[in-house]
Amino acid sequence: MLGYHVHEKAILMAIVPVGMLAADSVDDAKVYLLMSWVGHFSLFPLLEGRSETVSKILVTSIHMLLSYVSLDRYHRSEQRAIHIETSKRGIRFTTMEHMYLWGIGVLFLFVEFVHPVMFAKIHPTTGEKTLSMPFLPLMLMSIYCALGLMYAWYLSYKQYIAKIKRIMSYAESPYLAPETTPVREPPPLHL
C-alpha cells in the first residue's frame, strides 16, 4: 500500500497474496474482489490509446465476472455444508460498496469520453486540438482507487482483529487471565 503513490503497478504485489486467502472465508473473498477490481482499474491509465479501450473493458469485465462467480459458488457450497441459511450465503457487498463500484464505471466514462470532449481546446492560430487540465483524469483515478484500496486494507485489518479475538477466546493465555499466584516479596537483607 505504501508504494501505491509511486506507481500503480505496486498494487499487483498485494493482490496476489490476498488472492491466495480468497478461499479461506467469505470476508477474505470480498477483500480480494474489491482489491483486485480496484487495483486492475487503477492500471487503466497505463494503457493510454483509444484502440485499447475495448480490450481494457473486455478483459477487466471477464475477470470481474469469473472471479465473482467462481468465489461465490465456492463459498455458497461451503456455507451449505455447514448449514448456513440460504439468505445469508455467498459474497455480499454493502450498499456503500455497491455505490463505490458503480462510481468506478462513472469515473471510467468521465475519463474516457467526457473529459476529452469537455476540456478540449482548439489553438486559435494552429488549429491544434489540446486538452486543458490533462492530468485531471489521472488524479481522479488515482485518488478514487487509493480510497478503495485503503477501504480494502481496512476490511482486511478488521478481519485480522476479529480472527485474533476469536483465537484468544478459545486459547488460554497468561496475558488474558488474571494472575493467580501471589507476588512474593524478597526476603529482607540483614546487615
N, C-alpha and C positions, 0 to 999 in steps of 0.2 A: 504494500500500500504506500510505503514511503517513497518508492521510486516512480509512482504513477505520474507525478508532476513533471518528471524529466522526460519520460516517453511512455506513451500508452501501451506499447508492446510489453512493458514490465508486468502488466496485469496477467499475462498468459502464464507466468510463473506461479501465480497464486491460484489460477483456475484449475490447473492440473491436480494439485493435491486435494483441493476441495471436491473435485470430480471423483476422486477415489473414495471419499466419505459419503457420496450421494446415496449409496445403497444401505448405509448404516441406519438412517432414520428418515422419516418424512421431513423433519425440520432441516436435516443436513441436505436433503434433496432440494428443498426450497432455497436454501442459501446457494447451492450450486447453480440452480437455474437462474436466479437473479444475478449472481456474479458473472456467469458465463454470458447471458444475454446482454447485460450492460457492458461487459468487457469487450465482447465482439462488436457491439455497436460503436464503442469508443475507438475502434480501429478503422472505421469508415473513412475518416479524413486521409488516411494513408493511401487510399485508392481514389485518386482525385478525378480521373477522367469521366466524362459523361458516358462513355462506352462501357464503363464498369458498373454503372448504377444498377442495371438489371441483374448482373451476377452477384452484386452485394446483397440485393434484396432476396434473390433466389436462394443463395447458399445460407444466409442467416435464417431465413424463414424455414428452410428444411431442417436446419439444426435445431431451431426452437421447437418445431413440431415433433421431431423424432425424440429429442431429449425429454420433452414433457410427457409424451405418450408412453415412452418406454419406462421412465421412472414412476409415473403414476400407476401404470399397470402392475409393476413390480410391487410397489408399496400397498396397493389395494389387495393383492393376493396375500401379502404378508399380514395385513391387518385382518383379512378374512380368516386366516388361520388362527389368530388369537381372539377371534370373536368380537371385534370392534364393530359397533353398529354401523349400518350401511351409510347413514347420513354423515358420518364423521370420517369416512375413509378417503384416502387419496391426498394429493398435494393441494392445499387450499391457500389461496392468496387473499390478503385482506383488501378492503376497498381502496385503501391508500396505495397499496402495491399495484393494484389494477390501474389506478389513475396514473401512477408513475410510468408503468409500462405503455399505456396509451400515449403518455406525454413523449415517449421516445419516438413514436410514429409521427406525432405532430412536429416534433423538432426535426425529424428527418425531412418531412415535407417542406418545412421552412428553409432548411439548409440547401436542399437540392433544387427547389423550384421557386420559392417565394423570394429569397434573398437575391438570387441573380437577376430577378425582374425588378424588384422594388429599389434596389440600391445600384442599378446600372446607370452610368453616366456616359454621355457621348461628348468627347472632346470637341469644342467648337471649331478649332482650326483643322485638326487632323481627321476628325470624324471617327476616331478610335473609340471603341467601347471599353470602359473601365468600370470597376466596382468601387464604390465608396464603402468604407469600413469592411475591407476584405477579410479581416481576421475575426469579425463578429461571429460567423458560424462556428469557427474553431473554438472560440472562447465559450460560446453557449454549450457546445457539445462537451467540452472538457469539464466545465462546471457541473452540468447536468449528470454526466456519467460519474464524476467524482462523488457527488451526493449519493447516487445509487450504490456505488461501491462502499462508501462509508456506512450506509444502512445495512448492506450485506455483512460487513465486518461487525457491526453492532449486533445483528442477529446471531452471528457465529459466537460472539463473546457471551451473549445472553444464554445460549445453549450450553456453552462451556461451564458457566457458573451453575446452571441448573443440574448438569451432569455431576459436577463436583459435590453439590449439596446432596444429590441422591446417593452418591457413593459414600459420603461421610455419614449419612443417616443409617446406613447398613453396617458400616465399619466401626469397630471400637477404636477410638482414637484417644491418646492421652491428652491431646490438645482440647478435646471437647468435654471430656469427663472432669468433674472437679477432683482435686487431689484428695485422696482418702488417707494417705499416710501423714501423720502429724510431722511437722518440721521439728527436728531436734536441734536444740541449741548446743554449740560446742561446750565442752567442759571448761570450767574456769581455770585460769592459769594461776598456780601458786608460786609466787616468787619469794 
